[in-house]
Structure formats: structure tokens, C-alpha cells
Amino acid sequence: MENKWITLFSNYLTNERHYSEHTTLAYIDDLTAFERFLKETGEEDILTVELSDARIYLSYLTDKEYSRASISRKISSIRAFYQFLLNNEIVKDNPFSYLHLKKRGSRLPSFFYEEEMKVLFEATEGDAPLDQRNQALLELLYGTGIRVSECQGIQLEDIDFEMGMLFVKGKGRKERYIPFGHYASEAVKAYIEDGRQVVMSKYKKDHDYLFINHHGDQITQNGIQFVLTQLIKKSSLSHNITPHMLRHTFATHLLNNGADIRTVQELLGHKSLASTQIYTHVTTEHLQKDYNSYHPRA
């Protein structure tokens, strides 16, 4: 039976912080693993944990050879849990607030160059219903920089073709409007009027989600990843691909072509400008690479 305090924390993440089901489950998985560790080491009460216990758990995770990113995430989940308990006066201290991990070097986000995007779009060519869906999907991901969860949740009423605007519900149920261009508009229109309708009629489906799978149901996030993976295999590119790489590509290409960083921040739905600033490092690296490649005295 799940610990009642973990259940309360789960409800808090869902109902007050408005975290997605996937994010909430990740927190709870980390906490459940920690609770299991405590029981195995003779500590039954999760409310009596001290700094020494936190340090022992950190050593345990290190000995298990988890990556630095995984350890950081697990500790962050547990720290948030104890902060929730502290804020609600259930405990008197947050033992994990004193636990500091060494900062890792920030890794620059991967993105596609414009020539690579052209190759990727060529892989979507075709008149079959799912070809039309794949083209619309790629155009919208690249053309708006939306998250995969935002893409999955798009409904027909969220698209304003006349204004060229897309309404999305982002993290924490925050809403924003994002413009999209001619290429995305034409691809999405063709898909809605033809390919989507064909599949929906064939399987007698009736819902308003824009992107569907081959049975006419709302596509899943894993389904979107599968589509992109198949496009890579069909193309001549050798990269791995994720929906987030297209989000990185969207931001990088905007900044490379002179967009203001605060505009990019708003388009991406970033709460903090610091989250967007990593793309300025990407563009700097891009400039340095081109300089080294083409300048005679580089």
C-alpha cells in the first residue's frame, strides 16, 4: 500500500501544481524507490529521515552507477517531497535541502541544420493519408517549436487558419498562442481535408484531436516519436531524432536568423529567460564552426 504522505504529495502535484500524469508518476516512482530503500535498511518511517540518511542514499545511488542526471533527478524529486511536507508543517526540516550535488557541465541541445530539415521534409512526401499526417506533423513541430505533449493535445478548434495562429496548453496548463507559416498551414489543411478524414471514416471515429494514429484514435506521444524515427530511417540522415530536437531546431533557427531572444522565450513558453539562453550558446557555436570552416585565417 502506498504511503499516505506520498499519496498527498501526488495529489498536490496533480491538482495544485498541474503537473502532467507522466511527470507526477516520475516523482512518485523516485519516492517509492526511496521508501523501499529505507525499509530495506531498517528505517520504516519516512518522516524521521535525517541528513545522514540522505547522504547514505546518495552514496547508494552512486554505487549503483546511476548517471549523474538520474541521481540529480531522483534527489530533486525527494527534496521536493520533503519541502511539501515542511510547508505543510508535517516535518520540521527538509534533510535533502542540505544535500548538494556537483554541477555537471551543461550540454548544448542537439538540432538540425536547415539543409538537414529539407532532407527530412522530403521523407514525408506522398499522397497516402499517413504521409499527409506525417508532413503536417513535421511542419507543425518545426514551424511552432511546441512540445510533444502540446502537439498530441491539439484539437481542430485550436487552429485559426485565417490568423495563422495555434492555441496550445503548455506546462502547468499555461495557455499561449503561437503563429505558424504558409508551409504548415497548407500541410495541415491538406491533412484535415483529406488524409485525416479518410482514416476517421474508415474506422468510424468521431473526435476533434488533430493528429491520429492508423486506427483513427488520438496519437500518443510514443506514436509521434515512432513517426519521426521512421522518417529518419526513410531519409539519408544518420541522426537520432526526438520531438524535442525539432523544438531545439525551431529556437536555434530563429536566433540564427536574427530573432529577439525574448520573442523566442515567449514562443517556446519558457517561464524563465535562462531556459532560452542556452540557444544563444548553440548559435555562438554555430558561428564559431562556420568561421573555422570558411575563414582563410581561422
N, C-alpha and C positions, 0 to 999 in steps of 0.2 A: 504493500500500500504506500502510495506516495506521501511524503512528509507534508503535513498541513501548511507549514510555512512556505514550502516550495510551491504548493498549490496557490496560496495567496499571492506570491510573487508572480506566478504565471498569469493570474487574473489581472494583476496590476499592469503587467507588460502589454496584455491584450486590450484591456478596457480603458486604461488611463494613458499609457504611452502610445497606444495604437500601433504596436509592432505587428508585423506580418506573422502568420502562423509559422512560417519557416524560421524566422528569426527567434520567435518565442521558444520553439522546440529546441533550437540550438542552445539557448540559455539553460533550459531545463535539463537537457542531456548533460551539459557540463556540471550542473549542480547535482544531478543524480549520481554521476560518476564520483564526485567528491564525497557525497554522503556514503556511498558504497565503500570508498577508501577509509573513511572514518570508522565504519563498523568493523572492517577487516583489521584495523589497528587498535580496536578496543574502545573507541570513543563513540558512544551511542547518541549523544545529544549534540545536534548541530548548532545549538545556541550557546554552547560553552567553549567554542573554538577560540584559541588564543593565537598570538603572533607565532609562537613556536610551532603550532600545528600547521599554520600557513606555510612556514619555511620548510617543514618536513614534506608537505605536499608538493611544493615547488621542486624540491630535490627528487621526489618520487617521479614527477613528470619528466625531469631531466634524465634520470636513469632509464626511463622507458624510451628515451631517444625520440621524443616528440620534437617536431620542428619548433623553432623559436616563435613562429607565427601562431602555431597551435597552442603553445604554452601561454602566450600572451593573451589569446582569446579566452582560454579556459580561466585564467586568473581574473581577467576582466569581467567575465560572467559572474564569478563568485564574489568579486568585490562589489558589483552592482547589487547582488542579492543582500549582502550584509549592510550595504548603505540603505537599502529599502527597509531592512529590519531596524536599523539605527534611527532612521527618520520617523518610524512608527513607534519608537521607544520600546521595542521588543528586546533589543540588546543595548548595552551601554557603550559598545565600542565596535569599530569595524577593523578586525585584525588584518584584513587584506589591504587596508589603506596604507599600511606601513611597508608593504612589500613592493619593491621597485625592481623591475626588470631592466637589463641593459637595453638601451635603444639600438635597434638594428638600422643599418643603412637603408634609406628609402629607395625602393626600386622604381624606376621610371615605368610608366604604363606602356604596354605594347600597343601599336597602332599600325594601320595600313597606309602606305603611300598612295597618292592619287592614281598612279598607274596600276597599282595592285587592285584598287577598288574597281577600276574599269574591267579588269580581268574577272573579278568576282561577279560583276553585273552580267557579263557575257555568259556566265554559267547558269543564269536564271532564264535565258532566252527559251521560248517555246510557247505554244498556244494551249497546252493542256491545262485543266483547272488548277492543278497544284503548281505548275510552272508560273501561272499568273499570281497565285498566292505567294510563292517564293520571291517573285520580283517585287510585289507590293511590300512584303515583309522587310526585305533588304533595303528598299528605298526609304521606308519609314524609319527603320532603326538608324540608318546612316544620315538621313535627312533631318532628324529631330534630336538624336542623341538620347532618346528615352531609355529607361531601364527595362530589363526583360519583363519584370513584373508589371510595369506600366503598359508595356506593349501587349502582354497577354490579356489585360483587362479592358482594352479599348472596345467600346461599343459604337455602333453605327451613328448614334446621335452625338457622339463626341467629335465628329469630323465636320468642319464647316468648310466645304469646298469653295464657296464664294469668297470667304475671307482668307482662305488658305491657313486656317488655324486648327490646331488639335488640342482638345481638352484632356488633361491627364490627371489622375490621382496618384500622387507620389508617396514618399515615405511619410509615415505618421499622418496619413490621409490629407496631406497638404496638396492643394489643387493649384494648377498653373496652366496657362495657355502657351503653346509653342507653335510658331509659324512653320509651314512646310512649303517646299517649292514645286515647280511645274512637274518635274520628273516623278516625284512621289505622288502628286495629285493624279496624274494620268495613270500611273500604275495601280493605285488604289481604286480609282473609278472603274478601270477595266476589270479588275478582280471582282469588285462588288457586283457589277452588272452582268458578268459572265461566269467566271470560274466558281466563285462562291455560291452563286445561285444554282449552278449545275449540281454541285455536291450536296447542297442543302435539300434540293428537290429529290435527288436520287435516294437519300436516306430519310426523307420526310422529317427533317429537323426544322425547328422554329425557335430561334433565339437571335439576339442582337449583337453577339460578340463578333468582332470583325474577323479575327483570324481563327480558322478552324482546321481540324485535322482531316485525314482522308475519309473519316466517317461522318463528318459534318458537325462534330462536337467542338466545343471551345478548345483551342490548342493549349497544351500545358507548357510550362517553362522548359521542361526537358524536351518537349516536342520542338520548340524553337531552336534549342541547341542542336538537335538532330538535323533539322533543316539546314542550318549553317554548316554543320560538319559535312553533309552531303554535297553542298555547293563547293566547299574547298576540294573535296575529292574529285568533283567534276571539272574543276578548273586546273590550271597548270601551277597553282601556288602550292607551296610546301608548308605553309604556316599551320599552326593550330589556330582555332578561332573560337571566340566566345561572344555572346551578345555584348558584353561589357567592352570588348575590343572595339566594337563599332561605336560605342559611346566615347571611348578614348579618341577614336579617329575623328569623329564629329568635332570634338573640342579642339583637337590639335590642328585640324584643317582650318577651322575658323580663326584661331590665333595666328596661324601661319600666313593667313591672307588679310591680317590687319584688324580683326575684330577686337573690341574692347573687352578686357577680362571680366568686368562686372556684368556685361551683357551675356557672356558665356556662363558666368555663375548663375544668372537668372534662368537661362535656357536649360541648364543642367538640373536646376532645382537644388543647388547646394546651399545649405544653411550658412556655411562659413566660407569666406573667400579663400581661406587657407586650403580648402579641399580642391579649389580650382587652380591654385597657383602651381601645383605640380605640373600642369600642362605647359606653363611657361618654361620649365626646365626641359621639357620634351622639345619644344620649339627651338630653344637655345642649342640643344644637342644636334638638332636637325641642321641648324645654320652652321655649326662647327663642322659637321660631317661634310656638308656641301663645300665649305670653304677649303677644307683639307683635300677634297677630291678635285676641285677645279681651279684653285688659285695657283699660278705658276711658282710662287714663292712660299707656299704654305709649308 
